[in-house]
Amino acid sequence: MIVLRRLSRLVSSFGAAAAVFLALATAIASGQEALPSPAAVVKPQTFVSLDPVPRGNAFEIAVVVEIAKGFHMNSHKPTDPYLIPTTLTPQPPKGFELVDAIYPDGRQEKFSFSPNKPLDVYTGKVILRLKLTARAGAPLGAATIPITLRYQACNDTTCLQPVKIPVDAKLAVAAAGAKSHPAHPEVFTAAK
């Protein structure tokens, strides 16, 4: 009988502990729900430097990234090796060649989770660029260059899951020697 009472108290204790654990887990989960999704923190937009792009010409793609106020993402060269860098990964279709990827310098900032060591981050608006060439055999007409933007967004206390989002660039390819004009000079001048 004494053993049954002790067992009953033990089960009751675990029941109370389980209820406390459940309440704590619910509070943590509801706190996490208040955070935005990682893809909602960053708004990327692509721009192409020439319209149209004649075969045989070099051109650039700019990915202008607007980062939500109160958030940052690591620069392309983060301060520590365990931090996830911001990267652009293009998959140029047949007829296009990637020449270079250009990332701006980040800014050194301190956060509550790293009060003694500044981190190299992007905040506000950042312009990432790709230099490409349309080869002589690039298909004429409309073209899409698939690009993946990878980043991890953080605020002063919490880092969201790293994400990869598509930021494809659309352009028109013209014959070699065709008339072309610079497009979006405000973006490409600001990026230099």
C-alpha positions as CSV (number, residue, x, y, z in Angstrom):
1,M,0.0,0.0,0.0
2,I,2.8,2.4,0.9
3,V,4.5,1.6,-2.4
4,L,1.3,2.4,-4.3
5,R,1.0,5.8,-2.6
6,R,4.6,6.6,-3.4
7,L,4.1,5.5,-7.0
8,S,0.9,7.6,-7.1
9,R,2.9,10.7,-5.8
10,L,5.7,10.0,-8.3
11,V,3.2,9.9,-11.2
12,S,1.5,13.1,-9.9
13,S,5.0,14.8,-9.7
14,F,5.8,13.7,-13.2
15,G,2.4,14.9,-14.3
16,A,3.1,18.3,-12.8
17,A,6.6,18.4,-14.3
18,A,5.2,17.4,-17.7
19,A,2.6,20.2,-17.4
20,V,5.4,22.7,-16.6
21,F,7.5,21.4,-19.4
22,L,4.6,21.6,-21.8
23,A,3.8,25.2,-20.7
24,L,7.5,26.1,-21.2
25,A,7.7,24.5,-24.6
26,T,4.5,26.3,-25.6
27,A,5.9,29.7,-24.4
28,I,9.1,29.1,-26.4
29,A,7.3,28.1,-29.5
30,S,5.0,31.1,-29.3
31,G,8.0,33.3,-28.9
32,Q,9.6,31.8,-32.0
33,E,6.4,32.3,-33.9
34,A,6.8,36.0,-33.3
35,L,10.0,36.0,-35.4
36,P,9.5,36.5,-39.1
37,S,10.4,33.7,-41.6
38,P,14.0,34.0,-42.8
39,A,12.8,34.7,-46.4
40,A,10.6,37.6,-45.2
41,V,13.5,39.5,-43.6
42,V,15.3,40.0,-46.9
43,K,13.8,41.4,-50.1
44,P,16.1,40.8,-53.2
45,Q,15.6,42.3,-56.6
46,T,17.7,41.7,-59.7
47,F,18.9,44.2,-62.4
48,V,20.8,43.7,-65.6
49,S,23.3,46.3,-66.8
50,L,22.6,46.2,-70.5
51,D,19.4,46.1,-72.6
52,P,19.6,44.0,-74.7
53,V,22.8,42.1,-74.1
54,P,24.6,41.6,-77.5
55,R,26.3,38.3,-78.0
56,G,30.0,38.5,-77.2
57,N,29.5,41.3,-74.6
58,A,30.3,41.4,-70.9
59,F,27.5,42.5,-68.6
60,E,26.6,42.6,-64.9
61,I,23.7,41.4,-62.8
62,A,23.1,43.3,-59.6
63,V,21.2,41.7,-56.7
64,V,19.9,44.6,-54.6
65,V,19.1,43.2,-51.1
66,E,16.9,45.2,-48.7
67,I,17.3,43.9,-45.2
68,A,14.5,44.5,-42.7
69,K,15.2,47.1,-40.0
70,G,16.6,45.5,-36.9
71,F,18.1,42.6,-38.8
72,H,21.5,42.0,-40.4
73,M,23.1,39.2,-42.4
74,N,26.8,38.1,-42.3
75,S,28.9,39.7,-45.0
76,H,30.6,37.5,-47.7
77,K,33.6,37.4,-45.4
78,P,32.3,36.9,-41.9
79,T,34.4,37.5,-38.9
80,D,34.5,33.9,-37.7
81,P,34.6,30.7,-39.8
82,Y,31.5,29.2,-38.1
83,L,29.4,32.1,-39.3
84,I,27.5,31.6,-42.6
85,P,28.6,34.0,-45.4
86,T,26.2,35.7,-47.8
87,T,26.7,34.2,-51.3
88,L,25.3,34.3,-54.8
89,T,25.5,31.1,-56.8
90,P,24.5,31.5,-60.4
91,Q,23.8,28.6,-62.8
92,P,24.5,30.2,-66.1
93,P,22.8,28.4,-68.9
94,K,24.5,27.4,-72.1
95,G,26.0,30.4,-73.9
96,F,26.8,32.4,-70.7
97,E,30.0,32.4,-68.7
98,L,30.4,33.7,-65.1
99,V,33.5,35.9,-64.9
100,D,33.4,37.1,-61.3
101,A,31.2,37.6,-58.2
102,I,31.7,40.9,-56.4
103,Y,30.6,41.4,-52.8
104,P,30.9,44.8,-51.0
105,D,32.7,45.1,-47.7
106,G,30.5,44.6,-44.6
107,R,30.3,46.9,-41.6
108,Q,31.8,46.0,-38.2
109,E,29.0,46.0,-35.6
110,K,28.6,44.7,-32.1
111,F,25.5,42.7,-30.9
112,S,24.3,41.5,-27.5
113,F,25.3,38.0,-28.4
114,S,28.8,39.2,-29.3
115,P,29.5,42.3,-27.1
116,N,33.3,42.1,-27.2
117,K,33.9,41.2,-30.8
118,P,32.4,43.1,-33.7
119,L,30.9,41.1,-36.6
120,D,31.3,41.9,-40.3
121,V,27.7,42.3,-41.5
122,Y,25.4,43.8,-44.1
123,T,22.5,45.9,-42.9
124,G,19.9,48.1,-44.7
125,K,20.6,47.9,-48.4
126,V,23.4,46.0,-50.0
127,I,24.3,45.4,-53.7
128,L,25.8,42.1,-54.7
129,R,27.1,41.8,-58.3
130,L,27.9,39.1,-60.9
131,K,30.0,39.8,-64.0
132,L,29.1,37.6,-66.9
133,T,29.7,37.3,-70.7
134,A,27.2,36.4,-73.3
135,R,29.1,34.1,-75.6
136,A,28.8,34.1,-79.4
137,G,26.5,31.1,-79.2
138,A,24.2,32.5,-76.6
139,P,20.5,31.8,-77.6
140,L,18.9,35.0,-79.0
141,G,15.8,36.4,-77.3
142,A,14.6,36.1,-73.7
143,A,16.9,34.4,-71.3
144,T,16.9,33.6,-67.5
145,I,19.9,33.2,-65.4
146,P,19.1,31.2,-62.2
147,I,20.8,32.6,-59.1
148,T,20.6,31.4,-55.5
149,L,21.0,33.9,-52.7
150,R,22.2,32.2,-49.5
151,Y,22.2,34.1,-46.2
152,Q,21.4,33.9,-42.5
153,A,19.5,36.8,-41.0
154,C,19.9,37.7,-37.4
155,N,18.6,40.4,-35.1
156,D,20.4,41.6,-31.9
157,T,19.5,38.4,-30.0
158,T,18.5,35.6,-32.4
159,C,19.7,34.1,-35.7
160,L,17.1,32.7,-38.0
161,Q,17.7,29.5,-40.0
162,P,20.0,29.9,-43.0
163,V,18.1,30.0,-46.3
164,K,18.6,29.7,-50.0
165,I,16.2,31.7,-52.1
166,P,16.0,32.0,-55.9
167,V,16.7,35.5,-57.4
168,D,16.7,34.8,-61.1
169,A,17.7,37.5,-63.6
170,K,15.8,38.0,-66.8
171,L,17.4,39.5,-69.9
172,A,17.2,39.8,-73.6
173,V,20.1,38.6,-75.8
174,A,20.7,40.3,-79.2
175,A,22.9,39.5,-82.1
176,A,26.6,40.5,-81.9
177,G,27.0,44.2,-82.7
178,A,23.3,45.1,-82.0
179,K,22.5,48.4,-80.5
180,S,22.4,48.2,-76.7
181,H,22.1,50.8,-73.9
182,P,23.1,50.8,-70.3
183,A,20.2,49.9,-68.0
184,H,19.7,50.9,-64.4
185,P,22.7,53.2,-64.1
186,E,21.5,54.2,-60.6
187,V,22.1,50.7,-59.4
188,F,25.4,50.0,-61.1
189,T,26.9,53.4,-60.3
190,A,25.9,53.0,-56.6
191,A,27.5,49.5,-56.6
192,K,31.0,50.7,-57.6
